[in-house]
Amino acid sequence: MQLLGFDYGLKNIGTATGQTLTGTATSQPPLRARDGVPDWSEVEALLREWQPELVLVGLPLNMDGTESELSARARKFANRIHGRFGVAVEMVDERLSSFEAKGEVMARGGSRDYGKNPVDSIAARLIVETFLNR
């Protein structure tokens, strides 16, 4: 099964692809967003290019499992993808994915200036990997 994952954010939305046959995921370039709203034509282009059977959207939960302020916005983003494009969408717990992604950038010798590093798309890759490892 081909997967497309999103790490929803207000300024950037990380993207990643995955494949259940190989159990692998790959970061893709992030999408720019304005207050959490992407250019929907870019989302459509990704869906057309990768033709996923399932879209995964990270659900930003608090550490105690309760929903965060951003959870409702991520759900709305997921619902819009489903409604606009008719693809199956599943939410994936993304607790610590951004923290882990920043650690990965630092481990590779990246700077603390995360704006110059693909943290959002690394987080999206981690979201897809979380799904694949279930």
Secondary structure in CASP SS format (residue, H / E / C, confidence):
PFRMAT SS
TARGET T0000
AUTHOR 0000-0000-0000
METHOD secondary structure of the structure
MODEL  1
M C 1.00
Q E 1.00
L E 1.00
L E 1.00
G E 1.00
F E 1.00
D E 1.00
Y C 1.00
G C 1.00
L C 1.00
K C 1.00
N E 1.00
I E 1.00
G E 1.00
T E 1.00
A E 1.00
T E 1.00
G E 1.00
Q E 1.00
T C 1.00
L C 1.00
T C 1.00
G C 1.00
T E 1.00
A E 1.00
T E 1.00
S E 1.00
Q E 1.00
P E 1.00
P E 1.00
L E 1.00
R E 1.00
A E 1.00
R E 1.00
D C 1.00
G C 1.00
V E 1.00
P E 1.00
D C 1.00
W H 1.00
S H 1.00
E H 1.00
V H 1.00
E H 1.00
A H 1.00
L H 1.00
L H 1.00
R H 1.00
E H 1.00
W H 1.00
Q C 1.00
P C 1.00
E C 1.00
L E 1.00
V E 1.00
L E 1.00
V E 1.00
G E 1.00
L E 1.00
P C 1.00
L E 1.00
N C 1.00
M C 1.00
D C 1.00
G C 1.00
T C 1.00
E E 1.00
S C 1.00
E H 1.00
L H 1.00
S H 1.00
A H 1.00
R H 1.00
A H 1.00
R H 1.00
K H 1.00
F H 1.00
A H 1.00
N H 1.00
R H 1.00
I H 1.00
H H 1.00
G H 1.00
R H 1.00
F H 1.00
G C 1.00
V C 1.00
A C 1.00
V E 1.00
E E 1.00
M E 1.00
V E 1.00
D E 1.00
E C 1.00
R C 1.00
L C 1.00
S H 1.00
S H 1.00
F H 1.00
E H 1.00
A H 1.00
K H 1.00
G H 1.00
E H 1.00
V H 1.00
M H 1.00
A H 1.00
R C 1.00
G C 1.00
G C 1.00
S C 1.00
R C 1.00
D C 1.00
Y H 1.00
G H 1.00
K H 1.00
N C 1.00
P C 1.00
V H 1.00
D H 1.00
S H 1.00
I H 1.00
A H 1.00
A H 1.00
R H 1.00
L H 1.00
I H 1.00
V H 1.00
E H 1.00
T H 1.00
F H 1.00
L H 1.00
N C 1.00
R C 1.00
END
